[in-house]
Amino acid sequence: MSTTVFIFIATYIGVAIGRIPGLTLDRTGIALLGAIAMIVAGAISFHQAAAAVDLPTIVLLYALMVVSAQLRLGGFYTRTAFKIASVLVYPRFFLLVCMLTSAVLSAVLANDIICLSFTPVLTLALQSARRNPVPYLLGLAVASNIGSAATIIGNPQNMLIGQVGRLAFDRFFFWCAPPAAAALLLSYLLLCLFFRKDFNLRQETRDEAAILQTLPRFDRWQSAKGLIVVGLLMALFLTPVPREMSAIAAAGVLLCSRRMKSRDMLQLVDWHLITLFCALFVIVHGIETTGIPGTLLATLKEARVDLHDLFTLSGVSVVLSNLVSNVPATMLLIKFLDPARVDQWYALAVSSTFAGNLITIGSIANLIVIEQAAACGVNITFRDHARVGVPVTLASLAVLAAWIGPR
């Protein structure tokens, strides 16, 4: 038991820090190493480790990545980004359009993919117009996180919550979308306030030709095919058909292409994220075998800290999400939820997603925007992000508190 607890604690500390001194392991590598240690140490068997992985969640995540790959290779994301860049002459309106587009697409196609696809194009468009890219890129990151809170398929942690909790797609949307919409509006107003003196700053242009050549060209048919499949998926998600079955069938249809190579599509699947999910399933199951989670929940109740209370759950979710990122935090906290109380699952989904805006490590989407911007020569510091992220998160959580208050 002591070995299992040590492996669990060491893994979560490693995931929180993001590295191990002297090694080049990242968060995924650390989680995978922890899962391997659980098996090698005898905390769980290979059979138990395999059974611990929630296959429907993994299949749904994988399938939606394939669908997003279709749209990315078809140039849909690039075309959309260039289209909204046409209103760059109106900075505040452009920010609004950018954030709305990011939020809506993230709710349907997952925020990580949207940030990965939009950041380079927006950065280049802003640099060409000699605009300061930082306010708009921060708006992209913030809006993608907030918008993704509205649906079960908006981000990886919501997919996990929806699958494990067996939540209905439409009921999830009607509970989570209103606070997400209100938080998005507040975030836009805060960005306009914080960057009121920066919107008209001019910057020197740079050579974008090399990066432009790496962006997929727009293909009307391939993009249309992807959008049709997305529309059908949204309809199927409202039926009793299991979401993972609908999604994997859609991915199979898109892979049957005469023009797009399956190798190119599968290269865009985020295998690191899928590996992280599988490893965390194993690690959390390992600690479950010790009986510690149940004991901890009972201890917390005795101390009048009730994780079944929506406010307490949301607060713990925010803190934990910014220690180890929201996916590992969600993986741990769902073990304490009551399957009969769907509002707990909704509150965890929204709070863990809103928490991702607080600091850079709170969400993978933040890190994607920062890394992609750096590749285009734009530096977004921890301080730049926190200047926006902290007040935006506090405002978003205030909206959530008002939303769950009367319930």
Secondary structure as GFF3:
##gff-version 3
##sequence-region A 1 407
A	DSSP	alpha_helix	2	17	.	.	.	ID=ss1
A	DSSP	alpha_helix	27	40	.	.	.	ID=ss2
A	DSSP	alpha_helix	46	52	.	.	.	ID=ss3
A	DSSP	alpha_helix	55	73	.	.	.	ID=ss4
A	DSSP	alpha_helix	76	84	.	.	.	ID=ss5
A	DSSP	three_ten_helix	85	87	.	.	.	ID=ss6
A	DSSP	alpha_helix	91	109	.	.	.	ID=ss7
A	DSSP	alpha_helix	111	128	.	.	.	ID=ss8
A	DSSP	alpha_helix	134	148	.	.	.	ID=ss9
A	DSSP	alpha_helix	156	164	.	.	.	ID=ss10
A	DSSP	alpha_helix	169	194	.	.	.	ID=ss11
A	DSSP	alpha_helix	209	212	.	.	.	ID=ss12
A	DSSP	alpha_helix	220	236	.	.	.	ID=ss13
A	DSSP	alpha_helix	243	255	.	.	.	ID=ss14
A	DSSP	alpha_helix	262	266	.	.	.	ID=ss15
A	DSSP	alpha_helix	271	288	.	.	.	ID=ss16
A	DSSP	alpha_helix	292	302	.	.	.	ID=ss17
A	DSSP	alpha_helix	310	324	.	.	.	ID=ss18
A	DSSP	alpha_helix	326	333	.	.	.	ID=ss19
A	DSSP	three_ten_helix	334	336	.	.	.	ID=ss20
A	DSSP	alpha_helix	342	355	.	.	.	ID=ss21
A	DSSP	three_ten_helix	360	362	.	.	.	ID=ss22
A	DSSP	alpha_helix	364	375	.	.	.	ID=ss23
A	DSSP	alpha_helix	382	404	.	.	.	ID=ss24
###
